[in-house]
């Protein structure tokens, strides 16, 4: 059995599906908890801060290189 669901959030639409064997369908409360867990995990991924680069980048995200063509570390 496939249960397709979606949520409208401030970050856009989240759409996913849960799959169960016909003889192993959980109760409604468990299904709702599973949906909420998937949504929470997606929001956590969408709102996670970007990893900090150890190299300097320009406004377009390109590495800034020194005179030798090597990337310049941040904080230098």
mmJSON file of the N, C-alpha and C atoms, coordinates in Angstrom:
{"data_MODEL":{"atom_site":{
"group_PDB":["ATOM","ATOM","ATOM","ATOM","ATOM","ATOM","ATOM","ATOM","ATOM","ATOM","ATOM","ATOM","ATOM","ATOM","ATOM","ATOM","ATOM","ATOM","ATOM","ATOM","ATOM","ATOM","ATOM","ATOM","ATOM","ATOM","ATOM","ATOM","ATOM","ATOM","ATOM","ATOM","ATOM","ATOM","ATOM","ATOM","ATOM","ATOM","ATOM","ATOM","ATOM","ATOM","ATOM","ATOM","ATOM","ATOM","ATOM","ATOM","ATOM","ATOM","ATOM","ATOM","ATOM","ATOM","ATOM","ATOM","ATOM","ATOM","ATOM","ATOM","ATOM","ATOM","ATOM","ATOM","ATOM","ATOM","ATOM","ATOM","ATOM","ATOM","ATOM","ATOM","ATOM","ATOM","ATOM","ATOM","ATOM","ATOM","ATOM","ATOM","ATOM","ATOM","ATOM","ATOM","ATOM","ATOM","ATOM","ATOM","ATOM","ATOM","ATOM","ATOM","ATOM","ATOM","ATOM","ATOM","ATOM","ATOM","ATOM","ATOM","ATOM","ATOM","ATOM","ATOM","ATOM","ATOM","ATOM","ATOM","ATOM","ATOM","ATOM","ATOM","ATOM","ATOM","ATOM","ATOM","ATOM","ATOM","ATOM","ATOM","ATOM","ATOM","ATOM","ATOM","ATOM","ATOM","ATOM","ATOM","ATOM","ATOM","ATOM","ATOM","ATOM","ATOM","ATOM","ATOM","ATOM","ATOM","ATOM","ATOM","ATOM","ATOM","ATOM","ATOM","ATOM","ATOM","ATOM","ATOM","ATOM","ATOM","ATOM","ATOM","ATOM","ATOM","ATOM","ATOM","ATOM","ATOM","ATOM","ATOM","ATOM","ATOM","ATOM","ATOM","ATOM","ATOM","ATOM","ATOM","ATOM","ATOM","ATOM","ATOM","ATOM","ATOM","ATOM","ATOM","ATOM","ATOM","ATOM","ATOM","ATOM","ATOM","ATOM","ATOM","ATOM","ATOM","ATOM","ATOM","ATOM","ATOM","ATOM","ATOM","ATOM","ATOM","ATOM","ATOM","ATOM","ATOM","ATOM","ATOM","ATOM","ATOM","ATOM","ATOM","ATOM","ATOM","ATOM","ATOM","ATOM","ATOM","ATOM","ATOM","ATOM","ATOM","ATOM","ATOM","ATOM","ATOM","ATOM","ATOM","ATOM","ATOM","ATOM","ATOM","ATOM","ATOM","ATOM","ATOM"],
"id":[1,2,3,4,5,6,7,8,9,10,11,12,13,14,15,16,17,18,19,20,21,22,23,24,25,26,27,28,29,30,31,32,33,34,35,36,37,38,39,40,41,42,43,44,45,46,47,48,49,50,51,52,53,54,55,56,57,58,59,60,61,62,63,64,65,66,67,68,69,70,71,72,73,74,75,76,77,78,79,80,81,82,83,84,85,86,87,88,89,90,91,92,93,94,95,96,97,98,99,100,101,102,103,104,105,106,107,108,109,110,111,112,113,114,115,116,117,118,119,120,121,122,123,124,125,126,127,128,129,130,131,132,133,134,135,136,137,138,139,140,141,142,143,144,145,146,147,148,149,150,151,152,153,154,155,156,157,158,159,160,161,162,163,164,165,166,167,168,169,170,171,172,173,174,175,176,177,178,179,180,181,182,183,184,185,186,187,188,189,190,191,192,193,194,195,196,197,198,199,200,201,202,203,204,205,206,207,208,209,210,211,212,213,214,215,216,217,218,219,220,221,222,223,224,225,226,227,228],
"type_symbol":["N","C","C","N","C","C","N","C","C","N","C","C","N","C","C","N","C","C","N","C","C","N","C","C","N","C","C","N","C","C","N","C","C","N","C","C","N","C","C","N","C","C","N","C","C","N","C","C","N","C","C","N","C","C","N","C","C","N","C","C","N","C","C","N","C","C","N","C","C","N","C","C","N","C","C","N","C","C","N","C","C","N","C","C","N","C","C","N","C","C","N","C","C","N","C","C","N","C","C","N","C","C","N","C","C","N","C","C","N","C","C","N","C","C","N","C","C","N","C","C","N","C","C","N","C","C","N","C","C","N","C","C","N","C","C","N","C","C","N","C","C","N","C","C","N","C","C","N","C","C","N","C","C","N","C","C","N","C","C","N","C","C","N","C","C","N","C","C","N","C","C","N","C","C","N","C","C","N","C","C","N","C","C","N","C","C","N","C","C","N","C","C","N","C","C","N","C","C","N","C","C","N","C","C","N","C","C","N","C","C","N","C","C","N","C","C","N","C","C","N","C","C","N","C","C","N","C","C"],
"label_atom_id":["N","CA","C","N","CA","C","N","CA","C","N","CA","C","N","CA","C","N","CA","C","N","CA","C","N","CA","C","N","CA","C","N","CA","C","N","CA","C","N","CA","C","N","CA","C","N","CA","C","N","CA","C","N","CA","C","N","CA","C","N","CA","C","N","CA","C","N","CA","C","N","CA","C","N","CA","C","N","CA","C","N","CA","C","N","CA","C","N","CA","C","N","CA","C","N","CA","C","N","CA","C","N","CA","C","N","CA","C","N","CA","C","N","CA","C","N","CA","C","N","CA","C","N","CA","C","N","CA","C","N","CA","C","N","CA","C","N","CA","C","N","CA","C","N","CA","C","N","CA","C","N","CA","C","N","CA","C","N","CA","C","N","CA","C","N","CA","C","N","CA","C","N","CA","C","N","CA","C","N","CA","C","N","CA","C","N","CA","C","N","CA","C","N","CA","C","N","CA","C","N","CA","C","N","CA","C","N","CA","C","N","CA","C","N","CA","C","N","CA","C","N","CA","C","N","CA","C","N","CA","C","N","CA","C","N","CA","C","N","CA","C","N","CA","C","N","CA","C","N","CA","C","N","CA","C","N","CA","C","N","CA","C","N","CA","C"],
"label_alt_id":[null,null,null,null,null,null,null,null,null,null,null,null,null,null,null,null,null,null,null,null,null,null,null,null,null,null,null,null,null,null,null,null,null,null,null,null,null,null,null,null,null,null,null,null,null,null,null,null,null,null,null,null,null,null,null,null,null,null,null,null,null,null,null,null,null,null,null,null,null,null,null,null,null,null,null,null,null,null,null,null,null,null,null,null,null,null,null,null,null,null,null,null,null,null,null,null,null,null,null,null,null,null,null,null,null,null,null,null,null,null,null,null,null,null,null,null,null,null,null,null,null,null,null,null,null,null,null,null,null,null,null,null,null,null,null,null,null,null,null,null,null,null,null,null,null,null,null,null,null,null,null,null,null,null,null,null,null,null,null,null,null,null,null,null,null,null,null,null,null,null,null,null,null,null,null,null,null,null,null,null,null,null,null,null,null,null,null,null,null,null,null,null,null,null,null,null,null,null,null,null,null,null,null,null,null,null,null,null,null,null,null,null,null,null,null,null,null,null,null,null,null,null,null,null,null,null,null,null],
"label_comp_id":["UNK","UNK","UNK","UNK","UNK","UNK","UNK","UNK","UNK","UNK","UNK","UNK","UNK","UNK","UNK","UNK","UNK","UNK","UNK","UNK","UNK","UNK","UNK","UNK","UNK","UNK","UNK","UNK","UNK","UNK","UNK","UNK","UNK","UNK","UNK","UNK","UNK","UNK","UNK","UNK","UNK","UNK","UNK","UNK","UNK","UNK","UNK","UNK","UNK","UNK","UNK","UNK","UNK","UNK","UNK","UNK","UNK","UNK","UNK","UNK","UNK","UNK","UNK","UNK","UNK","UNK","UNK","UNK","UNK","UNK","UNK","UNK","UNK","UNK","UNK","UNK","UNK","UNK","UNK","UNK","UNK","UNK","UNK","UNK","UNK","UNK","UNK","UNK","UNK","UNK","UNK","UNK","UNK","UNK","UNK","UNK","UNK","UNK","UNK","UNK","UNK","UNK","UNK","UNK","UNK","UNK","UNK","UNK","UNK","UNK","UNK","UNK","UNK","UNK","UNK","UNK","UNK","UNK","UNK","UNK","UNK","UNK","UNK","UNK","UNK","UNK","UNK","UNK","UNK","UNK","UNK","UNK","UNK","UNK","UNK","UNK","UNK","UNK","UNK","UNK","UNK","UNK","UNK","UNK","UNK","UNK","UNK","UNK","UNK","UNK","UNK","UNK","UNK","UNK","UNK","UNK","UNK","UNK","UNK","UNK","UNK","UNK","UNK","UNK","UNK","UNK","UNK","UNK","UNK","UNK","UNK","UNK","UNK","UNK","UNK","UNK","UNK","UNK","UNK","UNK","UNK","UNK","UNK","UNK","UNK","UNK","UNK","UNK","UNK","UNK","UNK","UNK","UNK","UNK","UNK","UNK","UNK","UNK","UNK","UNK","UNK","UNK","UNK","UNK","UNK","UNK","UNK","UNK","UNK","UNK","UNK","UNK","UNK","UNK","UNK","UNK","UNK","UNK","UNK","UNK","UNK","UNK","UNK","UNK","UNK","UNK","UNK","UNK"],
"label_asym_id":["A","A","A","A","A","A","A","A","A","A","A","A","A","A","A","A","A","A","A","A","A","A","A","A","A","A","A","A","A","A","A","A","A","A","A","A","A","A","A","A","A","A","A","A","A","A","A","A","A","A","A","A","A","A","A","A","A","A","A","A","A","A","A","A","A","A","A","A","A","A","A","A","A","A","A","A","A","A","A","A","A","A","A","A","A","A","A","A","A","A","A","A","A","A","A","A","A","A","A","A","A","A","A","A","A","A","A","A","A","A","A","A","A","A","A","A","A","A","A","A","A","A","A","A","A","A","A","A","A","A","A","A","A","A","A","A","A","A","A","A","A","A","A","A","A","A","A","A","A","A","A","A","A","A","A","A","A","A","A","A","A","A","A","A","A","A","A","A","A","A","A","A","A","A","A","A","A","A","A","A","A","A","A","A","A","A","A","A","A","A","A","A","A","A","A","A","A","A","A","A","A","A","A","A","A","A","A","A","A","A","A","A","A","A","A","A","A","A","A","A","A","A","A","A","A","A","A","A"],
"label_entity_id":["1","1","1","1","1","1","1","1","1","1","1","1","1","1","1","1","1","1","1","1","1","1","1","1","1","1","1","1","1","1","1","1","1","1","1","1","1","1","1","1","1","1","1","1","1","1","1","1","1","1","1","1","1","1","1","1","1","1","1","1","1","1","1","1","1","1","1","1","1","1","1","1","1","1","1","1","1","1","1","1","1","1","1","1","1","1","1","1","1","1","1","1","1","1","1","1","1","1","1","1","1","1","1","1","1","1","1","1","1","1","1","1","1","1","1","1","1","1","1","1","1","1","1","1","1","1","1","1","1","1","1","1","1","1","1","1","1","1","1","1","1","1","1","1","1","1","1","1","1","1","1","1","1","1","1","1","1","1","1","1","1","1","1","1","1","1","1","1","1","1","1","1","1","1","1","1","1","1","1","1","1","1","1","1","1","1","1","1","1","1","1","1","1","1","1","1","1","1","1","1","1","1","1","1","1","1","1","1","1","1","1","1","1","1","1","1","1","1","1","1","1","1","1","1","1","1","1","1"],
"label_seq_id":[1,1,1,2,2,2,3,3,3,4,4,4,5,5,5,6,6,6,7,7,7,8,8,8,9,9,9,10,10,10,11,11,11,12,12,12,13,13,13,14,14,14,15,15,15,16,16,16,17,17,17,18,18,18,19,19,19,20,20,20,21,21,21,22,22,22,23,23,23,24,24,24,25,25,25,26,26,26,27,27,27,28,28,28,29,29,29,30,30,30,31,31,31,32,32,32,33,33,33,34,34,34,35,35,35,36,36,36,37,37,37,38,38,38,39,39,39,40,40,40,41,41,41,42,42,42,43,43,43,44,44,44,45,45,45,46,46,46,47,47,47,48,48,48,49,49,49,50,50,50,51,51,51,52,52,52,53,53,53,54,54,54,55,55,55,56,56,56,57,57,57,58,58,58,59,59,59,60,60,60,61,61,61,62,62,62,63,63,63,64,64,64,65,65,65,66,66,66,67,67,67,68,68,68,69,69,69,70,70,70,71,71,71,72,72,72,73,73,73,74,74,74,75,75,75,76,76,76],
"pdbx_PDB_ins_code":[null,null,null,null,null,null,null,null,null,null,null,null,null,null,null,null,null,null,null,null,null,null,null,null,null,null,null,null,null,null,null,null,null,null,null,null,null,null,null,null,null,null,null,null,null,null,null,null,null,null,null,null,null,null,null,null,null,null,null,null,null,null,null,null,null,null,null,null,null,null,null,null,null,null,null,null,null,null,null,null,null,null,null,null,null,null,null,null,null,null,null,null,null,null,null,null,null,null,null,null,null,null,null,null,null,null,null,null,null,null,null,null,null,null,null,null,null,null,null,null,null,null,null,null,null,null,null,null,null,null,null,null,null,null,null,null,null,null,null,null,null,null,null,null,null,null,null,null,null,null,null,null,null,null,null,null,null,null,null,null,null,null,null,null,null,null,null,null,null,null,null,null,null,null,null,null,null,null,null,null,null,null,null,null,null,null,null,null,null,null,null,null,null,null,null,null,null,null,null,null,null,null,null,null,null,null,null,null,null,null,null,null,null,null,null,null,null,null,null,null,null,null,null,null,null,null,null,null],
"Cartn_x":[0.835,0.0,0.879,0.505,1.23,0.334,0.905,0.196,0.995,0.472,1.124,0.59,1.489,1.059,1.898,1.366,2.113,1.732,2.663,2.461,2.901,2.141,2.567,3.28,4.498,5.262,5.758,6.359,6.926,8.139,8.638,9.791,9.39,8.106,7.605,6.831,6.471,5.676,6.591,6.229,6.923,5.983,6.439,5.623,6.447,5.816,6.514,5.492,5.948,5.052,5.572,4.647,4.959,4.49,5.251,4.907,4.823,3.776,3.567,3.113,3.502,2.945,1.474,0.643,-0.803,-1.151,-0.301,-0.588,0.141,0.745,1.517,1.231,-0.01,-0.37,-0.567,0.19,0.048,-1.261,-1.563,-2.78,-2.596,-3.696,-3.684,-2.738,-2.689,-1.816,-0.348,0.021,1.401,1.73,0.799,1.003,1.187,0.362,0.495,1.835,2.279,3.577,4.708,4.59,5.602,5.638,4.481,4.421,5.09,4.773,5.351,6.868,7.338,8.777,9.47,8.882,9.454,9.483,8.378,8.316,9.367,9.475,10.459,11.879,12.189,13.528,13.806,12.801,12.975,13.199,12.401,12.571,13.948,14.416,15.756,16.824,16.664,17.642,17.584,16.37,16.204,16.727,16.594,16.969,18.357,19.051,20.4,21.328,22.179,23.117,24.074,24.474,25.43,26.761,27.446,28.759,29.702,30.534,31.481,32.657,32.956,34.081,35.386,36.388,37.691,38.502,37.888,38.549,37.668,38.305,37.574,36.899,35.692,34.936,34.439,34.252,33.702,32.179,31.528,30.069,29.316,29.996,29.367,29.664,30.4,30.721,31.991,32.716,33.955,35.116,36.038,37.211,38.043,38.589,39.524,40.923,41.701,43.023,44.123,45.245,46.395,47.2,48.333,49.157,49.654,49.734,50.196,49.055,47.817,46.664,46.089,46.534,46.027,44.882,43.887,42.802,43.314,42.736,43.137,42.285,42.923,42.152,41.402,40.286,39.567,40.379,40.219,40.925,42.381,42.791,44.178,44.209],
"Cartn_y":[-1.176,0.0,1.238,2.228,3.489,4.595,5.434,6.601,7.831,8.594,9.823,10.967,11.865,13.003,14.219,15.387,16.623,17.649,18.558,19.653,20.938,22.001,23.334,23.941,24.422,25.02,26.388,27.104,28.405,28.24,27.013,26.733,26.118,25.974,25.381,24.112,23.398,22.181,20.983,20.185,18.924,17.797,16.908,15.782,14.509,13.473,12.216,11.086,9.881,8.726,7.713,6.995,5.886,4.605,3.55,2.271,1.191,0.38,-0.698,-1.947,-3.094,-4.352,-4.375,-4.985,-5.0,-5.61,-6.479,-7.111,-6.439,-5.25,-4.58,-3.076,-2.698,-1.273,-0.823,0.185,0.656,1.417,1.725,2.483,3.939,4.686,6.069,6.97,6.801,7.642,7.411,6.179,5.862,6.44,6.338,6.906,8.417,9.092,10.543,10.909,10.128,10.38,10.201,9.206,8.975,10.137,10.644,11.802,13.015,13.262,14.412,14.276,13.053,12.837,13.135,12.682,12.967,14.476,15.157,16.607,17.303,16.922,17.542,17.345,16.155,15.894,16.754,16.934,17.751,19.212,19.719,21.118,21.306,20.351,20.443,20.523,19.743,19.772,21.089,21.588,22.825,24.037,24.023,25.186,25.073,23.976,23.809,24.874,25.43,26.433,25.817,26.624,26.164,25.875,24.844,24.583,25.743,26.06,27.16,26.652,27.38,26.993,27.36,26.514,26.852,27.724,28.065,28.937,30.132,31.255,32.464,32.286,32.858,32.792,34.186,34.425,35.701,35.663,36.745,36.847,35.814,35.17,34.126,32.72,32.635,31.333,30.708,31.449,30.925,31.119,30.159,30.285,31.486,32.185,33.28,32.674,32.875,32.262,33.283,32.828,33.709,33.76,34.418,34.602,33.271,32.244,30.93,30.055,30.565,29.789,28.879,29.063,28.257,28.997,28.249,28.908,29.556,30.708,31.446,30.982,30.498,30.06,31.245,30.968,32.02,32.425,33.669,34.157,34.529,34.558,34.915,36.308],
"Cartn_z":[0.0,0.0,0.0,-0.786,-0.87,-0.321,0.566,1.094,0.691,-0.243,-0.705,0.141,0.563,1.37,1.023,1.341,1.112,2.166,2.406,3.335,2.657,2.82,2.412,3.611,3.41,4.495,4.05,4.966,4.603,3.69,3.549,2.692,1.356,1.141,-0.089,0.212,-0.834,-0.687,-0.455,0.529,0.802,0.424,-0.425,-0.883,-0.723,-0.189,0.053,0.029,0.257,0.297,1.302,1.9,2.787,2.102,2.245,1.619,2.69,2.615,3.569,2.837,3.384,2.897,3.298,2.498,2.767,4.123,4.621,5.911,7.08,6.828,7.878,7.913,7.719,7.722,9.169,9.607,10.988,11.191,12.445,12.742,12.306,12.27,11.774,12.562,13.881,14.708,14.356,14.114,13.738,12.367,11.447,10.11,10.201,10.987,11.135,11.772,12.746,13.372,12.367,11.505,10.472,9.483,9.101,8.197,8.836,10.102,10.798,10.947,11.174,11.282,9.954,8.863,7.537,7.28,7.617,7.428,8.285,9.542,10.441,9.934,9.45,8.907,7.681,6.827,5.627,6.01,6.948,7.377,8.0,8.784,9.371,8.283,7.222,6.124,5.358,5.132,4.364,5.141,6.443,7.248,7.864,7.634,8.198,7.633,8.477,7.962,6.947,5.989,4.985,5.654,5.189,5.769,5.459,6.405,6.226,5.407,4.358,3.516,4.2,4.042,4.608,3.65,2.5,1.533,1.211,0.907,0.548,-0.807,-0.921,-2.174,-2.533,-3.841,-4.284,-4.185,-4.609,-4.491,-5.325,-6.279,-7.098,-6.578,-5.47,-4.902,-5.458,-6.311,-6.886,-5.916,-5.903,-5.049,-5.466,-4.477,-4.736,-4.649,-5.695,-5.782,-5.551,-4.995,-4.814,-6.111,-6.074,-7.273,-7.844,-7.007,-7.461,-7.968,-7.881,-8.323,-7.253,-6.01,-4.896,-4.207,-3.7,-2.971,-1.683,-1.355,-0.172,1.008,2.085,3.25,3.876,4.514,5.243,6.447,6.877,8.051,7.796,6.518,6.205,5.635],
"occupancy":[1.0,1.0,1.0,1.0,1.0,1.0,1.0,1.0,1.0,1.0,1.0,1.0,1.0,1.0,1.0,1.0,1.0,1.0,1.0,1.0,1.0,1.0,1.0,1.0,1.0,1.0,1.0,1.0,1.0,1.0,1.0,1.0,1.0,1.0,1.0,1.0,1.0,1.0,1.0,1.0,1.0,1.0,1.0,1.0,1.0,1.0,1.0,1.0,1.0,1.0,1.0,1.0,1.0,1.0,1.0,1.0,1.0,1.0,1.0,1.0,1.0,1.0,1.0,1.0,1.0,1.0,1.0,1.0,1.0,1.0,1.0,1.0,1.0,1.0,1.0,1.0,1.0,1.0,1.0,1.0,1.0,1.0,1.0,1.0,1.0,1.0,1.0,1.0,1.0,1.0,1.0,1.0,1.0,1.0,1.0,1.0,1.0,1.0,1.0,1.0,1.0,1.0,1.0,1.0,1.0,1.0,1.0,1.0,1.0,1.0,1.0,1.0,1.0,1.0,1.0,1.0,1.0,1.0,1.0,1.0,1.0,1.0,1.0,1.0,1.0,1.0,1.0,1.0,1.0,1.0,1.0,1.0,1.0,1.0,1.0,1.0,1.0,1.0,1.0,1.0,1.0,1.0,1.0,1.0,1.0,1.0,1.0,1.0,1.0,1.0,1.0,1.0,1.0,1.0,1.0,1.0,1.0,1.0,1.0,1.0,1.0,1.0,1.0,1.0,1.0,1.0,1.0,1.0,1.0,1.0,1.0,1.0,1.0,1.0,1.0,1.0,1.0,1.0,1.0,1.0,1.0,1.0,1.0,1.0,1.0,1.0,1.0,1.0,1.0,1.0,1.0,1.0,1.0,1.0,1.0,1.0,1.0,1.0,1.0,1.0,1.0,1.0,1.0,1.0,1.0,1.0,1.0,1.0,1.0,1.0,1.0,1.0,1.0,1.0,1.0,1.0,1.0,1.0,1.0,1.0,1.0,1.0,1.0,1.0,1.0,1.0,1.0,1.0],
"B_iso_or_equiv":[0.0,0.0,0.0,0.0,0.0,0.0,0.0,0.0,0.0,0.0,0.0,0.0,0.0,0.0,0.0,0.0,0.0,0.0,0.0,0.0,0.0,0.0,0.0,0.0,0.0,0.0,0.0,0.0,0.0,0.0,0.0,0.0,0.0,0.0,0.0,0.0,0.0,0.0,0.0,0.0,0.0,0.0,0.0,0.0,0.0,0.0,0.0,0.0,0.0,0.0,0.0,0.0,0.0,0.0,0.0,0.0,0.0,0.0,0.0,0.0,0.0,0.0,0.0,0.0,0.0,0.0,0.0,0.0,0.0,0.0,0.0,0.0,0.0,0.0,0.0,0.0,0.0,0.0,0.0,0.0,0.0,0.0,0.0,0.0,0.0,0.0,0.0,0.0,0.0,0.0,0.0,0.0,0.0,0.0,0.0,0.0,0.0,0.0,0.0,0.0,0.0,0.0,0.0,0.0,0.0,0.0,0.0,0.0,0.0,0.0,0.0,0.0,0.0,0.0,0.0,0.0,0.0,0.0,0.0,0.0,0.0,0.0,0.0,0.0,0.0,0.0,0.0,0.0,0.0,0.0,0.0,0.0,0.0,0.0,0.0,0.0,0.0,0.0,0.0,0.0,0.0,0.0,0.0,0.0,0.0,0.0,0.0,0.0,0.0,0.0,0.0,0.0,0.0,0.0,0.0,0.0,0.0,0.0,0.0,0.0,0.0,0.0,0.0,0.0,0.0,0.0,0.0,0.0,0.0,0.0,0.0,0.0,0.0,0.0,0.0,0.0,0.0,0.0,0.0,0.0,0.0,0.0,0.0,0.0,0.0,0.0,0.0,0.0,0.0,0.0,0.0,0.0,0.0,0.0,0.0,0.0,0.0,0.0,0.0,0.0,0.0,0.0,0.0,0.0,0.0,0.0,0.0,0.0,0.0,0.0,0.0,0.0,0.0,0.0,0.0,0.0,0.0,0.0,0.0,0.0,0.0,0.0,0.0,0.0,0.0,0.0,0.0,0.0],
"pdbx_formal_charge":[null,null,null,null,null,null,null,null,null,null,null,null,null,null,null,null,null,null,null,null,null,null,null,null,null,null,null,null,null,null,null,null,null,null,null,null,null,null,null,null,null,null,null,null,null,null,null,null,null,null,null,null,null,null,null,null,null,null,null,null,null,null,null,null,null,null,null,null,null,null,null,null,null,null,null,null,null,null,null,null,null,null,null,null,null,null,null,null,null,null,null,null,null,null,null,null,null,null,null,null,null,null,null,null,null,null,null,null,null,null,null,null,null,null,null,null,null,null,null,null,null,null,null,null,null,null,null,null,null,null,null,null,null,null,null,null,null,null,null,null,null,null,null,null,null,null,null,null,null,null,null,null,null,null,null,null,null,null,null,null,null,null,null,null,null,null,null,null,null,null,null,null,null,null,null,null,null,null,null,null,null,null,null,null,null,null,null,null,null,null,null,null,null,null,null,null,null,null,null,null,null,null,null,null,null,null,null,null,null,null,null,null,null,null,null,null,null,null,null,null,null,null,null,null,null,null,null,null],
"auth_seq_id":[1,1,1,2,2,2,3,3,3,4,4,4,5,5,5,6,6,6,7,7,7,8,8,8,9,9,9,10,10,10,11,11,11,12,12,12,13,13,13,14,14,14,15,15,15,16,16,16,17,17,17,18,18,18,19,19,19,20,20,20,21,21,21,22,22,22,23,23,23,24,24,24,25,25,25,26,26,26,27,27,27,28,28,28,29,29,29,30,30,30,31,31,31,32,32,32,33,33,33,34,34,34,35,35,35,36,36,36,37,37,37,38,38,38,39,39,39,40,40,40,41,41,41,42,42,42,43,43,43,44,44,44,45,45,45,46,46,46,47,47,47,48,48,48,49,49,49,50,50,50,51,51,51,52,52,52,53,53,53,54,54,54,55,55,55,56,56,56,57,57,57,58,58,58,59,59,59,60,60,60,61,61,61,62,62,62,63,63,63,64,64,64,65,65,65,66,66,66,67,67,67,68,68,68,69,69,69,70,70,70,71,71,71,72,72,72,73,73,73,74,74,74,75,75,75,76,76,76],
"auth_comp_id":["UNK","UNK","UNK","UNK","UNK","UNK","UNK","UNK","UNK","UNK","UNK","UNK","UNK","UNK","UNK","UNK","UNK","UNK","UNK","UNK","UNK","UNK","UNK","UNK","UNK","UNK","UNK","UNK","UNK","UNK","UNK","UNK","UNK","UNK","UNK","UNK","UNK","UNK","UNK","UNK","UNK","UNK","UNK","UNK","UNK","UNK","UNK","UNK","UNK","UNK","UNK","UNK","UNK","UNK","UNK","UNK","UNK","UNK","UNK","UNK","UNK","UNK","UNK","UNK","UNK","UNK","UNK","UNK","UNK","UNK","UNK","UNK","UNK","UNK","UNK","UNK","UNK","UNK","UNK","UNK","UNK","UNK","UNK","UNK","UNK","UNK","UNK","UNK","UNK","UNK","UNK","UNK","UNK","UNK","UNK","UNK","UNK","UNK","UNK","UNK","UNK","UNK","UNK","UNK","UNK","UNK","UNK","UNK","UNK","UNK","UNK","UNK","UNK","UNK","UNK","UNK","UNK","UNK","UNK","UNK","UNK","UNK","UNK","UNK","UNK","UNK","UNK","UNK","UNK","UNK","UNK","UNK","UNK","UNK","UNK","UNK","UNK","UNK","UNK","UNK","UNK","UNK","UNK","UNK","UNK","UNK","UNK","UNK","UNK","UNK","UNK","UNK","UNK","UNK","UNK","UNK","UNK","UNK","UNK","UNK","UNK","UNK","UNK","UNK","UNK","UNK","UNK","UNK","UNK","UNK","UNK","UNK","UNK","UNK","UNK","UNK","UNK","UNK","UNK","UNK","UNK","UNK","UNK","UNK","UNK","UNK","UNK","UNK","UNK","UNK","UNK","UNK","UNK","UNK","UNK","UNK","UNK","UNK","UNK","UNK","UNK","UNK","UNK","UNK","UNK","UNK","UNK","UNK","UNK","UNK","UNK","UNK","UNK","UNK","UNK","UNK","UNK","UNK","UNK","UNK","UNK","UNK","UNK","UNK","UNK","UNK","UNK","UNK"],
"auth_asym_id":["A","A","A","A","A","A","A","A","A","A","A","A","A","A","A","A","A","A","A","A","A","A","A","A","A","A","A","A","A","A","A","A","A","A","A","A","A","A","A","A","A","A","A","A","A","A","A","A","A","A","A","A","A","A","A","A","A","A","A","A","A","A","A","A","A","A","A","A","A","A","A","A","A","A","A","A","A","A","A","A","A","A","A","A","A","A","A","A","A","A","A","A","A","A","A","A","A","A","A","A","A","A","A","A","A","A","A","A","A","A","A","A","A","A","A","A","A","A","A","A","A","A","A","A","A","A","A","A","A","A","A","A","A","A","A","A","A","A","A","A","A","A","A","A","A","A","A","A","A","A","A","A","A","A","A","A","A","A","A","A","A","A","A","A","A","A","A","A","A","A","A","A","A","A","A","A","A","A","A","A","A","A","A","A","A","A","A","A","A","A","A","A","A","A","A","A","A","A","A","A","A","A","A","A","A","A","A","A","A","A","A","A","A","A","A","A","A","A","A","A","A","A","A","A","A","A","A","A"],
"auth_atom_id":["N","CA","C","N","CA","C","N","CA","C","N","CA","C","N","CA","C","N","CA","C","N","CA","C","N","CA","C","N","CA","C","N","CA","C","N","CA","C","N","CA","C","N","CA","C","N","CA","C","N","CA","C","N","CA","C","N","CA","C","N","CA","C","N","CA","C","N","CA","C","N","CA","C","N","CA","C","N","CA","C","N","CA","C","N","CA","C","N","CA","C","N","CA","C","N","CA","C","N","CA","C","N","CA","C","N","CA","C","N","CA","C","N","CA","C","N","CA","C","N","CA","C","N","CA","C","N","CA","C","N","CA","C","N","CA","C","N","CA","C","N","CA","C","N","CA","C","N","CA","C","N","CA","C","N","CA","C","N","CA","C","N","CA","C","N","CA","C","N","CA","C","N","CA","C","N","CA","C","N","CA","C","N","CA","C","N","CA","C","N","CA","C","N","CA","C","N","CA","C","N","CA","C","N","CA","C","N","CA","C","N","CA","C","N","CA","C","N","CA","C","N","CA","C","N","CA","C","N","CA","C","N","CA","C","N","CA","C","N","CA","C","N","CA","C","N","CA","C","N","CA","C","N","CA","C","N","CA","C","N","CA","C","N","CA","C"],
"pdbx_PDB_model_num":[1,1,1,1,1,1,1,1,1,1,1,1,1,1,1,1,1,1,1,1,1,1,1,1,1,1,1,1,1,1,1,1,1,1,1,1,1,1,1,1,1,1,1,1,1,1,1,1,1,1,1,1,1,1,1,1,1,1,1,1,1,1,1,1,1,1,1,1,1,1,1,1,1,1,1,1,1,1,1,1,1,1,1,1,1,1,1,1,1,1,1,1,1,1,1,1,1,1,1,1,1,1,1,1,1,1,1,1,1,1,1,1,1,1,1,1,1,1,1,1,1,1,1,1,1,1,1,1,1,1,1,1,1,1,1,1,1,1,1,1,1,1,1,1,1,1,1,1,1,1,1,1,1,1,1,1,1,1,1,1,1,1,1,1,1,1,1,1,1,1,1,1,1,1,1,1,1,1,1,1,1,1,1,1,1,1,1,1,1,1,1,1,1,1,1,1,1,1,1,1,1,1,1,1,1,1,1,1,1,1,1,1,1,1,1,1,1,1,1,1,1,1,1,1,1,1,1,1]
}}}
